[in-house]
């Protein structure tokens, strides 16, 4: 698993325990270290609700991407996820998109 990859995993504290997309944001040294059991990831969620209404997105924290449908990368929803809970890789985000994610992470974590 590499930084910038989207995987299906069970979000921490998800009562339905259903695999959902997450974006790995931790560095590749951590991601590949056999003695470290987790990665740092952020949630992805569809831009539209089932009734067709648009979910709110915060431009200083969220990035909109085209996944299976328009999707919000929720950079403020940062989680540590066990590597063993990553089910399947589905996508590698572009360098440009990851640059946008990095900027939002800096905003969320006040790293400027």
Biopython code that builds the backbone (N, CA, C, O; Angstrom):
import numpy as np
from Bio.PDB.StructureBuilder import StructureBuilder

atoms = [
    (1, "UNK", "N", (0.834, -1.182, 0.000)),
    (1, "UNK", "CA", (0.000, 0.000, 0.000)),
    (1, "UNK", "C", (0.878, 1.244, 0.000)),
    (1, "UNK", "O", (1.908, 1.303, 0.671)),
    (2, "UNK", "N", (0.442, 2.236, -0.769)),
    (2, "UNK", "CA", (1.242, 3.446, -0.947)),
    (2, "UNK", "C", (0.410, 4.694, -0.648)),
    (2, "UNK", "O", (-0.819, 4.681, -0.726)),
    (3, "UNK", "N", (1.107, 5.749, -0.310)),
    (3, "UNK", "CA", (0.458, 7.043, -0.107)),
    (3, "UNK", "C", (-0.248, 7.437, -1.410)),
    (3, "UNK", "O", (0.312, 7.299, -2.497)),
    (4, "UNK", "N", (-1.462, 7.922, -1.284)),
    (4, "UNK", "CA", (-2.229, 8.336, -2.455)),
    (4, "UNK", "C", (-3.127, 7.256, -3.021)),
    (4, "UNK", "O", (-3.878, 7.507, -3.964)),
    (5, "UNK", "N", (-3.063, 6.056, -2.461)),
    (5, "UNK", "CA", (-3.941, 4.978, -2.932)),
    (5, "UNK", "C", (-5.265, 5.021, -2.184)),
    (5, "UNK", "O", (-5.323, 5.338, -0.996)),
    (6, "UNK", "N", (-6.323, 4.693, -2.911)),
    (6, "UNK", "CA", (-7.647, 4.540, -2.315)),
    (6, "UNK", "C", (-7.885, 3.043, -2.139)),
    (6, "UNK", "O", (-7.732, 2.260, -3.076)),
    (7, "UNK", "N", (-8.259, 2.668, -0.931)),
    (7, "UNK", "CA", (-8.538, 1.276, -0.578)),
    (7, "UNK", "C", (-9.922, 1.192, 0.041)),
    (7, "UNK", "O", (-10.440, 2.181, 0.560)),
    (8, "UNK", "N", (-10.512, 0.019, -0.017)),
    (8, "UNK", "CA", (-11.708, -0.252, 0.771)),
    (8, "UNK", "C", (-11.274, -0.788, 2.115)),
    (8, "UNK", "O", (-10.437, -1.687, 2.199)),
    (9, "UNK", "N", (-11.851, -0.228, 3.174)),
    (9, "UNK", "CA", (-11.557, -0.644, 4.542)),
    (9, "UNK", "C", (-12.776, -0.326, 5.401)),
    (9, "UNK", "O", (-13.643, 0.449, 5.000)),
    (10, "UNK", "N", (-12.831, -0.920, 6.562)),
    (10, "UNK", "CA", (-13.893, -0.595, 7.513)),
    (10, "UNK", "C", (-13.436, 0.619, 8.309)),
    (10, "UNK", "O", (-12.394, 0.590, 8.965)),
    (11, "UNK", "N", (-14.231, 1.691, 8.243)),
    (11, "UNK", "CA", (-13.906, 2.894, 9.003)),
    (11, "UNK", "C", (-13.961, 2.572, 10.490)),
    (11, "UNK", "O", (-14.822, 1.806, 10.923)),
    (12, "UNK", "N", (-13.056, 3.145, 11.278)),
    (12, "UNK", "CA", (-13.156, 2.968, 12.733)),
    (12, "UNK", "C", (-14.499, 3.496, 13.234)),
    (12, "UNK", "O", (-14.987, 4.522, 12.762)),
    (13, "UNK", "N", (-15.072, 2.807, 14.165)),
    (13, "UNK", "CA", (-16.350, 3.180, 14.803)),
    (13, "UNK", "C", (-17.545, 3.113, 13.864)),
    (13, "UNK", "O", (-18.585, 3.697, 14.165)),
    (14, "UNK", "N", (-17.430, 2.425, 12.747)),
    (14, "UNK", "CA", (-18.569, 2.280, 11.833)),
    (14, "UNK", "C", (-19.464, 1.157, 12.347)),
    (14, "UNK", "O", (-19.053, -0.003, 12.352)),
    (15, "UNK", "N", (-20.688, 1.488, 12.782)),
    (15, "UNK", "CA", (-21.558, 0.451, 13.348)),
    (15, "UNK", "C", (-21.962, -0.621, 12.333)),
    (15, "UNK", "O", (-22.246, -1.756, 12.718)),
    (16, "UNK", "N", (-21.991, -0.279, 11.054)),
    (16, "UNK", "CA", (-22.379, -1.258, 10.029)),
    (16, "UNK", "C", (-21.213, -2.153, 9.614)),
    (16, "UNK", "O", (-21.420, -3.193, 8.988)),
    (17, "UNK", "N", (-19.971, -1.747, 9.967)),
    (17, "UNK", "CA", (-18.771, -2.530, 9.652)),
    (17, "UNK", "C", (-18.679, -2.880, 8.166)),
    (17, "UNK", "O", (-18.237, -3.966, 7.794)),
    (18, "UNK", "N", (-19.101, -1.949, 7.339)),
    (18, "UNK", "CA", (-19.122, -2.135, 5.889)),
    (18, "UNK", "C", (-17.865, -1.518, 5.273)),
    (18, "UNK", "O", (-17.532, -0.379, 5.602)),
    (19, "UNK", "N", (-17.158, -2.228, 4.394)),
    (19, "UNK", "CA", (-15.983, -1.620, 3.749)),
    (19, "UNK", "C", (-16.378, -0.385, 2.936)),
    (19, "UNK", "O", (-17.335, -0.403, 2.161)),
    (20, "UNK", "N", (-15.617, 0.673, 3.138)),
    (20, "UNK", "CA", (-15.842, 1.945, 2.453)),
    (20, "UNK", "C", (-14.491, 2.471, 1.980)),
    (20, "UNK", "O", (-13.450, 2.023, 2.463)),
    (21, "UNK", "N", (-14.495, 3.409, 1.049)),
    (21, "UNK", "CA", (-13.214, 3.903, 0.539)),
    (21, "UNK", "C", (-12.493, 4.825, 1.527)),
    (21, "UNK", "O", (-13.108, 5.660, 2.190)),
    (22, "UNK", "N", (-11.175, 4.647, 1.604)),
    (22, "UNK", "CA", (-10.301, 5.517, 2.389)),
    (22, "UNK", "C", (-9.089, 5.853, 1.527)),
    (22, "UNK", "O", (-8.697, 5.078, 0.655)),
    (23, "UNK", "N", (-8.511, 7.004, 1.780)),
    (23, "UNK", "CA", (-7.301, 7.437, 1.086)),
    (23, "UNK", "C", (-6.140, 7.356, 2.059)),
    (23, "UNK", "O", (-6.190, 7.943, 3.140)),
    (24, "UNK", "N", (-5.101, 6.636, 1.684)),
    (24, "UNK", "CA", (-3.918, 6.534, 2.536)),
    (24, "UNK", "C", (-3.108, 7.821, 2.408)),
    (24, "UNK", "O", (-2.735, 8.224, 1.307)),
    (25, "UNK", "N", (-2.839, 8.469, 3.558)),
    (25, "UNK", "CA", (-2.082, 9.722, 3.556)),
    (25, "UNK", "C", (-0.767, 9.623, 4.326)),
    (25, "UNK", "O", (0.032, 10.559, 4.299)),
    (26, "UNK", "N", (-0.532, 8.515, 5.006)),
    (26, "UNK", "CA", (0.747, 8.350, 5.709)),
    (26, "UNK", "C", (1.861, 8.109, 4.700)),
    (26, "UNK", "O", (1.610, 7.743, 3.552)),
    (27, "UNK", "N", (3.099, 8.320, 5.148)),
    (27, "UNK", "CA", (4.233, 8.187, 4.231)),
    (27, "UNK", "C", (4.536, 6.720, 3.930)),
    (27, "UNK", "O", (4.164, 5.827, 4.692)),
    (28, "UNK", "N", (5.209, 6.491, 2.822)),
    (28, "UNK", "CA", (5.456, 5.125, 2.358)),
    (28, "UNK", "C", (6.389, 4.331, 3.257)),
    (28, "UNK", "O", (6.337, 3.101, 3.261)),
    (29, "UNK", "N", (7.236, 5.005, 4.016)),
    (29, "UNK", "CA", (8.086, 4.298, 4.970)),
    (29, "UNK", "C", (7.206, 3.612, 6.016)),
    (29, "UNK", "O", (7.395, 2.434, 6.318)),
    (30, "UNK", "N", (6.252, 4.349, 6.560)),
    (30, "UNK", "CA", (5.306, 3.784, 7.529)),
    (30, "UNK", "C", (4.467, 2.700, 6.859)),
    (30, "UNK", "O", (4.262, 1.624, 7.421)),
    (31, "UNK", "N", (3.988, 2.995, 5.661)),
    (31, "UNK", "CA", (3.068, 2.073, 4.989)),
    (31, "UNK", "C", (3.712, 0.716, 4.708)),
    (31, "UNK", "O", (3.030, -0.308, 4.712)),
    (32, "UNK", "N", (5.018, 0.706, 4.465)),
    (32, "UNK", "CA", (5.684, -0.547, 4.115)),
    (32, "UNK", "C", (6.415, -1.202, 5.286)),
    (32, "UNK", "O", (6.919, -2.317, 5.145)),
    (33, "UNK", "N", (6.481, -0.540, 6.426)),
    (33, "UNK", "CA", (7.203, -1.087, 7.579)),
    (33, "UNK", "C", (6.463, -2.289, 8.154)),
    (33, "UNK", "O", (5.315, -2.154, 8.577)),
    (34, "UNK", "N", (7.091, -3.454, 8.179)),
    (34, "UNK", "CA", (6.399, -4.654, 8.673)),
    (34, "UNK", "C", (6.110, -4.613, 10.177)),
    (34, "UNK", "O", (5.205, -5.300, 10.650)),
    (35, "UNK", "N", (6.867, -3.817, 10.925)),
    (35, "UNK", "CA", (6.648, -3.754, 12.362)),
    (35, "UNK", "C", (5.597, -2.720, 12.768)),
    (35, "UNK", "O", (5.219, -2.660, 13.938)),
    (36, "UNK", "N", (5.122, -1.910, 11.827)),
    (36, "UNK", "CA", (4.055, -0.941, 12.103)),
    (36, "UNK", "C", (2.755, -1.502, 11.535)),
    (36, "UNK", "O", (2.680, -1.827, 10.351)),
    (37, "UNK", "N", (1.756, -1.613, 12.363)),
    (37, "UNK", "CA", (0.542, -2.334, 11.995)),
    (37, "UNK", "C", (-0.562, -1.468, 11.413)),
    (37, "UNK", "O", (-1.606, -1.984, 11.014)),
    (38, "UNK", "N", (-0.347, -0.153, 11.360)),
    (38, "UNK", "CA", (-1.422, 0.704, 10.858)),
    (38, "UNK", "C", (-0.904, 1.734, 9.864)),
    (38, "UNK", "O", (0.299, 1.962, 9.739)),
    (39, "UNK", "N", (-1.850, 2.347, 9.161)),
    (39, "UNK", "CA", (-1.584, 3.458, 8.256)),
    (39, "UNK", "C", (-2.506, 4.603, 8.664)),
    (39, "UNK", "O", (-3.478, 4.404, 9.392)),
    (40, "UNK", "N", (-2.190, 5.790, 8.189)),
    (40, "UNK", "CA", (-3.050, 6.948, 8.427)),
    (40, "UNK", "C", (-3.851, 7.179, 7.152)),
    (40, "UNK", "O", (-3.302, 7.211, 6.051)),
    (41, "UNK", "N", (-5.152, 7.339, 7.324)),
    (41, "UNK", "CA", (-6.038, 7.483, 6.165)),
    (41, "UNK", "C", (-7.119, 8.518, 6.455)),
    (41, "UNK", "O", (-7.384, 8.859, 7.607)),
    (42, "UNK", "N", (-7.735, 9.008, 5.380)),
    (42, "UNK", "CA", (-8.890, 9.908, 5.501)),
    (42, "UNK", "C", (-10.070, 9.280, 4.771)),
    (42, "UNK", "O", (-9.903, 8.466, 3.862)),
    (43, "UNK", "N", (-11.255, 9.675, 5.188)),
    (43, "UNK", "CA", (-12.499, 9.136, 4.623)),
    (43, "UNK", "C", (-12.794, 9.700, 3.246)),
    (43, "UNK", "O", (-12.432, 10.834, 2.930)),
    (44, "UNK", "N", (-13.449, 8.900, 2.441)),
    (44, "UNK", "CA", (-14.072, 9.348, 1.206)),
    (44, "UNK", "C", (-15.563, 9.101, 1.341)),
    (44, "UNK", "O", (-15.983, 8.093, 1.909)),
    (45, "UNK", "N", (-16.353, 10.009, 0.826)),
    (45, "UNK", "CA", (-17.801, 9.850, 0.880)),
    (45, "UNK", "C", (-18.419, 10.474, -0.366)),
    (45, "UNK", "O", (-17.894, 11.449, -0.903)),
    (46, "UNK", "N", (-19.510, 9.922, -0.814)),
    (46, "UNK", "CA", (-20.177, 10.455, -1.998)),
    (46, "UNK", "C", (-20.609, 11.895, -1.808)),
    (46, "UNK", "O", (-20.980, 12.290, -0.703)),
    (47, "UNK", "N", (-20.564, 12.682, -2.867)),
    (47, "UNK", "CA", (-20.961, 14.088, -2.805)),
    (47, "UNK", "C", (-22.477, 14.235, -2.657)),
    (47, "UNK", "O", (-22.961, 15.221, -2.102)),
    (48, "UNK", "N", (-23.224, 13.236, -3.162)),
    (48, "UNK", "CA", (-24.689, 13.328, -3.129)),
    (48, "UNK", "C", (-25.283, 12.268, -2.216)),
    (48, "UNK", "O", (-24.820, 11.128, -2.171)),
    (49, "UNK", "N", (-26.313, 12.666, -1.493)),
    (49, "UNK", "CA", (-27.058, 11.731, -0.653)),
    (49, "UNK", "C", (-27.966, 10.874, -1.536)),
    (49, "UNK", "O", (-28.129, 11.156, -2.723)),
    (50, "UNK", "N", (-28.549, 9.840, -0.959)),
    (50, "UNK", "CA", (-29.434, 8.957, -1.732)),
    (50, "UNK", "C", (-30.668, 9.691, -2.255)),
    (50, "UNK", "O", (-31.250, 9.276, -3.257)),
    (51, "UNK", "N", (-31.074, 10.774, -1.590)),
    (51, "UNK", "CA", (-32.242, 11.541, -2.075)),
    (51, "UNK", "C", (-31.855, 12.570, -3.141)),
    (51, "UNK", "O", (-32.708, 13.325, -3.606)),
    (52, "UNK", "N", (-30.565, 12.605, -3.535)),
    (52, "UNK", "CA", (-30.122, 13.513, -4.594)),
    (52, "UNK", "C", (-29.615, 14.854, -4.122)),
    (52, "UNK", "O", (-29.091, 15.628, -4.923)),
    (53, "UNK", "N", (-29.758, 15.153, -2.828)),
    (53, "UNK", "CA", (-29.253, 16.426, -2.332)),
    (53, "UNK", "C", (-27.739, 16.352, -2.138)),
    (53, "UNK", "O", (-27.175, 15.297, -1.849)),
    (54, "UNK", "N", (-27.111, 17.504, -2.306)),
    (54, "UNK", "CA", (-25.657, 17.592, -2.215)),
    (54, "UNK", "C", (-25.225, 17.720, -0.759)),
    (54, "UNK", "O", (-25.812, 18.489, 0.002)),
    (55, "UNK", "N", (-24.201, 16.967, -0.375)),
    (55, "UNK", "CA", (-23.644, 17.088, 0.970)),
    (55, "UNK", "C", (-22.784, 18.352, 1.031)),
    (55, "UNK", "O", (-22.192, 18.739, 0.024)),
    (56, "UNK", "N", (-22.709, 18.994, 2.186)),
    (56, "UNK", "CA", (-21.852, 20.173, 2.287)),
    (56, "UNK", "C", (-20.379, 19.784, 2.209)),
    (56, "UNK", "O", (-19.960, 18.776, 2.777)),
    (57, "UNK", "N", (-19.608, 20.593, 1.504)),
    (57, "UNK", "CA", (-18.161, 20.395, 1.421)),
    (57, "UNK", "C", (-17.497, 21.702, 1.813)),
    (57, "UNK", "O", (-17.920, 22.777, 1.386)),
    (58, "UNK", "N", (-16.461, 21.607, 2.620)),
    (58, "UNK", "CA", (-15.713, 22.776, 3.063)),
    (58, "UNK", "C", (-14.485, 22.915, 2.169)),
    (58, "UNK", "O", (-13.589, 22.074, 2.233)),
    (59, "UNK", "N", (-14.419, 23.956, 1.338)),
    (59, "UNK", "CA", (-13.310, 24.085, 0.385)),
    (59, "UNK", "C", (-11.933, 24.158, 1.034)),
    (59, "UNK", "O", (-10.937, 23.838, 0.386)),
    (60, "UNK", "N", (-11.850, 24.572, 2.299)),
    (60, "UNK", "CA", (-10.538, 24.641, 2.948)),
    (60, "UNK", "C", (-10.124, 23.303, 3.557)),
    (60, "UNK", "O", (-8.980, 23.144, 3.983)),
    (61, "UNK", "N", (-11.058, 22.328, 3.601)),
    (61, "UNK", "CA", (-10.752, 21.021, 4.197)),
    (61, "UNK", "C", (-11.005, 19.839, 3.266)),
    (61, "UNK", "O", (-10.416, 18.775, 3.456)),
    (62, "UNK", "N", (-11.847, 19.997, 2.286)),
    (62, "UNK", "CA", (-12.283, 18.880, 1.449)),
    (62, "UNK", "C", (-11.805, 19.034, 0.008)),
    (62, "UNK", "O", (-11.627, 20.148, -0.485)),
    (63, "UNK", "N", (-11.601, 17.899, -0.657)),
    (63, "UNK", "CA", (-11.260, 17.866, -2.079)),
    (63, "UNK", "C", (-12.321, 17.012, -2.766)),
    (63, "UNK", "O", (-12.649, 15.925, -2.291)),
    (64, "UNK", "N", (-12.853, 17.500, -3.877)),
    (64, "UNK", "CA", (-13.826, 16.738, -4.661)),
    (64, "UNK", "C", (-13.067, 16.014, -5.772)),
    (64, "UNK", "O", (-12.309, 16.628, -6.523)),
    (65, "UNK", "N", (-13.283, 14.699, -5.866)),
    (65, "UNK", "CA", (-12.652, 13.902, -6.918)),
    (65, "UNK", "C", (-13.722, 13.115, -7.657)),
    (65, "UNK", "O", (-14.844, 12.963, -7.175)),
    (66, "UNK", "N", (-13.365, 12.621, -8.821)),
    (66, "UNK", "CA", (-14.236, 11.707, -9.567)),
    (66, "UNK", "C", (-13.753, 10.306, -9.259)),
    (66, "UNK", "O", (-12.653, 9.925, -9.660)),
    (67, "UNK", "N", (-14.551, 9.546, -8.563)),
    (67, "UNK", "CA", (-14.243, 8.156, -8.219)),
    (67, "UNK", "C", (-15.241, 7.342, -9.026)),
    (67, "UNK", "O", (-15.232, 7.459, -10.251)),
    (68, "UNK", "N", (-16.074, 6.551, -8.445)),
    (68, "UNK", "CA", (-17.165, 5.918, -9.189)),
    (68, "UNK", "C", (-18.213, 6.970, -9.511)),
    (68, "UNK", "O", (-18.921, 6.885, -10.514)),
    (69, "UNK", "N", (-18.294, 7.953, -8.643)),
    (69, "UNK", "CA", (-19.153, 9.123, -8.812)),
    (69, "UNK", "C", (-18.414, 10.273, -8.140)),
    (69, "UNK", "O", (-17.323, 10.076, -7.605)),
    (70, "UNK", "N", (-18.990, 11.465, -8.160)),
    (70, "UNK", "CA", (-18.321, 12.578, -7.487)),
    (70, "UNK", "C", (-18.216, 12.254, -6.000)),
    (70, "UNK", "O", (-19.189, 11.857, -5.358)),
    (71, "UNK", "N", (-17.003, 12.434, -5.473)),
    (71, "UNK", "CA", (-16.688, 11.980, -4.126)),
    (71, "UNK", "C", (-15.931, 13.068, -3.376)),
    (71, "UNK", "O", (-15.118, 13.789, -3.955)),
    (72, "UNK", "N", (-16.207, 13.175, -2.089)),
    (72, "UNK", "CA", (-15.516, 14.137, -1.225)),
    (72, "UNK", "C", (-14.408, 13.402, -0.474)),
    (72, "UNK", "O", (-14.652, 12.378, 0.164)),
    (73, "UNK", "N", (-13.199, 13.930, -0.557)),
    (73, "UNK", "CA", (-12.102, 13.462, 0.287)),
    (73, "UNK", "C", (-12.171, 14.328, 1.537)),
    (73, "UNK", "O", (-11.875, 15.522, 1.487)),
    (74, "UNK", "N", (-12.558, 13.732, 2.647)),
    (74, "UNK", "CA", (-12.738, 14.453, 3.910)),
    (74, "UNK", "C", (-11.411, 14.485, 4.673)),
    (74, "UNK", "O", (-11.130, 13.609, 5.491)),
    (75, "UNK", "N", (-10.608, 15.503, 4.392)),
    (75, "UNK", "CA", (-9.269, 15.584, 4.977)),
    (75, "UNK", "C", (-9.298, 15.839, 6.481)),
    (75, "UNK", "O", (-8.281, 15.651, 7.149)),
    (76, "UNK", "N", (-10.418, 16.254, 7.023)),
    (76, "UNK", "CA", (-10.530, 16.433, 8.475)),
    (76, "UNK", "C", (-10.919, 15.138, 9.174)),
    (76, "UNK", "O", (-10.894, 15.071, 10.403)),
    (77, "UNK", "N", (-11.278, 14.115, 8.416)),
    (77, "UNK", "CA", (-11.646, 12.819, 8.993)),
    (77, "UNK", "C", (-10.433, 11.895, 8.894)),
    (77, "UNK", "O", (-10.376, 11.002, 8.049)),
    (78, "UNK", "N", (-9.467, 12.136, 9.780)),
    (78, "UNK", "CA", (-8.194, 11.412, 9.777)),
    (78, "UNK", "C", (-8.279, 10.243, 10.757)),
    (78, "UNK", "O", (-8.712, 10.403, 11.898)),
    (79, "UNK", "N", (-7.858, 9.067, 10.292)),
    (79, "UNK", "CA", (-7.925, 7.863, 11.113)),
    (79, "UNK", "C", (-6.643, 7.059, 11.003)),
    (79, "UNK", "O", (-5.939, 7.107, 9.994)),
    (80, "UNK", "N", (-6.362, 6.328, 12.053)),
    (80, "UNK", "CA", (-5.351, 5.286, 12.005)),
    (80, "UNK", "C", (-6.108, 3.986, 11.749)),
    (80, "UNK", "O", (-7.012, 3.628, 12.504)),
    (81, "UNK", "N", (-5.736, 3.287, 10.687)),
    (81, "UNK", "CA", (-6.435, 2.062, 10.293)),
    (81, "UNK", "C", (-5.430, 0.926, 10.219)),
    (81, "UNK", "O", (-4.359, 1.070, 9.630)),
    (82, "UNK", "N", (-5.774, -0.189, 10.812)),
    (82, "UNK", "CA", (-4.881, -1.350, 10.753)),
    (82, "UNK", "C", (-4.731, -1.813, 9.313)),
    (82, "UNK", "O", (-5.705, -1.892, 8.565)),
    (83, "UNK", "N", (-3.498, -2.117, 8.941)),
    (83, "UNK", "CA", (-3.216, -2.571, 7.581)),
    (83, "UNK", "C", (-4.041, -3.802, 7.234)),
    (83, "UNK", "O", (-4.463, -3.969, 6.090)),
    (84, "UNK", "N", (-4.270, -4.654, 8.212)),
    (84, "UNK", "CA", (-5.019, -5.883, 7.961)),
    (84, "UNK", "C", (-6.484, -5.618, 7.602)),
    (84, "UNK", "O", (-7.157, -6.492, 7.056)),
    (85, "UNK", "N", (-6.975, -4.419, 7.905)),
    (85, "UNK", "CA", (-8.378, -4.109, 7.575)),
    (85, "UNK", "C", (-8.533, -3.551, 6.160)),
    (85, "UNK", "O", (-9.656, -3.362, 5.693)),
    (86, "UNK", "N", (-7.406, -3.282, 5.464)),
    (86, "UNK", "CA", (-7.478, -2.814, 4.084)),
    (86, "UNK", "C", (-7.829, -4.000, 3.197)),
    (86, "UNK", "O", (-7.095, -4.987, 3.157)),
    (87, "UNK", "N", (-8.942, -3.907, 2.492)),
    (87, "UNK", "CA", (-9.471, -5.043, 1.735)),
    (87, "UNK", "C", (-8.977, -5.091, 0.294)),
    (87, "UNK", "O", (-8.470, -6.119, -0.156)),
    (88, "UNK", "N", (-9.122, -3.992, -0.424)),
    (88, "UNK", "CA", (-8.715, -4.008, -1.831)),
    (88, "UNK", "C", (-8.396, -2.593, -2.302)),
    (88, "UNK", "O", (-9.089, -1.635, -1.956)),
    (89, "UNK", "N", (-7.341, -2.482, -3.092)),
    (89, "UNK", "CA", (-6.946, -1.205, -3.680)),
    (89, "UNK", "C", (-7.832, -0.962, -4.897)),
    (89, "UNK", "O", (-8.089, -1.864, -5.694)),
    (90, "UNK", "N", (-8.295, 0.293, -5.016)),
    (90, "UNK", "CA", (-9.182, 0.604, -6.134)),
    (90, "UNK", "C", (-8.691, 1.733, -7.025)),
    (90, "UNK", "O", (-9.176, 1.887, -8.146)),
    (91, "UNK", "N", (-7.736, 2.527, -6.546)),
    (91, "UNK", "CA", (-7.369, 3.717, -7.311)),
    (91, "UNK", "C", (-6.084, 4.313, -6.751)),
    (91, "UNK", "O", (-5.821, 4.215, -5.552)),
    (92, "UNK", "N", (-5.289, 4.927, -7.614)),
    (92, "UNK", "CA", (-4.129, 5.728, -7.203)),
    (92, "UNK", "C", (-4.417, 7.160, -7.645)),
    (92, "UNK", "O", (-4.603, 7.414, -8.835)),
    (93, "UNK", "N", (-4.455, 8.098, -6.695)),
    (93, "UNK", "CA", (-4.722, 9.489, -7.054)),
    (93, "UNK", "C", (-3.500, 10.100, -7.733)),
    (93, "UNK", "O", (-2.366, 9.692, -7.483)),
    (94, "UNK", "N", (-3.745, 11.068, -8.582)),
    (94, "UNK", "CA", (-2.670, 11.748, -9.306)),
    (94, "UNK", "C", (-1.860, 12.624, -8.357)),
    (94, "UNK", "O", (-2.308, 12.966, -7.262)),
    (95, "UNK", "N", (-0.660, 12.978, -8.803)),
    (95, "UNK", "CA", (0.201, 13.871, -8.039)),
    (95, "UNK", "C", (-0.514, 15.200, -7.773)),
    (95, "UNK", "O", (-0.439, 15.744, -6.671)),
    (96, "UNK", "N", (-1.206, 15.716, -8.793)),
    (96, "UNK", "CA", (-1.917, 16.995, -8.655)),
    (96, "UNK", "C", (-3.006, 16.910, -7.583)),
    (96, "UNK", "O", (-3.139, 17.808, -6.751)),
    (97, "UNK", "N", (-3.777, 15.831, -7.608)),
    (97, "UNK", "CA", (-4.843, 15.673, -6.615)),
    (97, "UNK", "C", (-4.252, 15.519, -5.213)),
    (97, "UNK", "O", (-4.777, 16.071, -4.247)),
    (98, "UNK", "N", (-3.154, 14.762, -5.110)),
    (98, "UNK", "CA", (-2.519, 14.599, -3.799)),
    (98, "UNK", "C", (-1.948, 15.921, -3.293)),
    (98, "UNK", "O", (-1.895, 16.146, -2.084)),
    (99, "UNK", "N", (-1.528, 16.784, -4.185)),
    (99, "UNK", "CA", (-1.071, 18.120, -3.775)),
    (99, "UNK", "C", (-2.223, 18.902, -3.154)),
    (99, "UNK", "O", (-2.036, 19.610, -2.165)),
    (100, "UNK", "N", (-3.417, 18.774, -3.739)),
    (100, "UNK", "CA", (-4.605, 19.420, -3.169)),
    (100, "UNK", "C", (-4.934, 18.828, -1.797)),
    (100, "UNK", "O", (-5.259, 19.560, -0.862)),
    (101, "UNK", "N", (-4.849, 17.507, -1.683)),
    (101, "UNK", "CA", (-5.086, 16.839, -0.399)),
    (101, "UNK", "C", (-4.072, 17.331, 0.635)),
    (101, "UNK", "O", (-4.439, 17.619, 1.774)),
    (102, "UNK", "N", (-2.805, 17.429, 0.243)),
    (102, "UNK", "CA", (-1.766, 17.904, 1.161)),
    (102, "UNK", "C", (-2.086, 19.306, 1.677)),
    (102, "UNK", "O", (-1.926, 19.590, 2.864)),
    (103, "UNK", "N", (-2.537, 20.178, 0.778)),
    (103, "UNK", "CA", (-2.887, 21.546, 1.183)),
    (103, "UNK", "C", (-4.031, 21.525, 2.201)),
    (103, "UNK", "O", (-3.986, 22.251, 3.194)),
    (104, "UNK", "N", (-5.046, 20.709, 1.966)),
    (104, "UNK", "CA", (-6.175, 20.622, 2.907)),
    (104, "UNK", "C", (-5.731, 20.032, 4.241)),
    (104, "UNK", "O", (-6.196, 20.470, 5.294)),
    (105, "UNK", "N", (-4.835, 19.042, 4.210)),
    (105, "UNK", "CA", (-4.313, 18.481, 5.461)),
    (105, "UNK", "C", (-3.541, 19.542, 6.245)),
    (105, "UNK", "O", (-3.644, 19.609, 7.469)),
    (106, "UNK", "N", (-2.774, 20.361, 5.546)),
    (106, "UNK", "CA", (-2.063, 21.459, 6.226)),
    (106, "UNK", "C", (-3.059, 22.417, 6.888)),
    (106, "UNK", "O", (-2.827, 22.882, 8.005)),
    (107, "UNK", "N", (-4.167, 22.711, 6.198)),
    (107, "UNK", "CA", (-5.190, 23.577, 6.781)),
    (107, "UNK", "C", (-5.814, 22.935, 8.021)),
    (107, "UNK", "O", (-5.937, 23.573, 9.067)),
    (108, "UNK", "N", (-6.202, 21.677, 7.892)),
    (108, "UNK", "CA", (-6.878, 20.971, 8.991)),
    (108, "UNK", "C", (-5.965, 20.875, 10.217)),
    (108, "UNK", "O", (-6.407, 21.068, 11.350)),
    (109, "UNK", "N", (-4.688, 20.575, 9.973)),
    (109, "UNK", "CA", (-3.754, 20.347, 11.072)),
    (109, "UNK", "C", (-2.957, 21.600, 11.459)),
    (109, "UNK", "O", (-2.085, 21.548, 12.326)),
    (110, "UNK", "N", (-3.270, 22.729, 10.801)),
    (110, "UNK", "CA", (-2.612, 24.006, 11.069)),
    (110, "UNK", "C", (-1.093, 23.891, 10.965)),
    (110, "UNK", "O", (-0.361, 24.252, 11.886)),
    (111, "UNK", "N", (-0.639, 23.380, 9.823)),
    (111, "UNK", "CA", (0.786, 23.144, 9.588)),
    (111, "UNK", "C", (1.435, 24.203, 8.702)),
    (111, "UNK", "O", (2.483, 23.941, 8.111)),
    (112, "UNK", "N", (0.859, 25.355, 8.597)),
    (112, "UNK", "CA", (1.437, 26.407, 7.745)),
    (112, "UNK", "C", (2.505, 27.151, 8.465)),
    (112, "UNK", "O", (3.102, 28.070, 7.904)),
]
sb = StructureBuilder()
sb.init_structure("model")
sb.init_model(0)
sb.init_chain("A")
sb.init_seg("    ")
for serial, (resi, resn, name, xyz) in enumerate(atoms, 1):
    if name == "N":
        sb.init_residue(resn, " ", resi, " ")
    sb.init_atom(name, np.array(xyz, "f"), 0.0, 1.0, " ", f" {name:<3s}", serial, name[0])
structure = sb.get_structure()
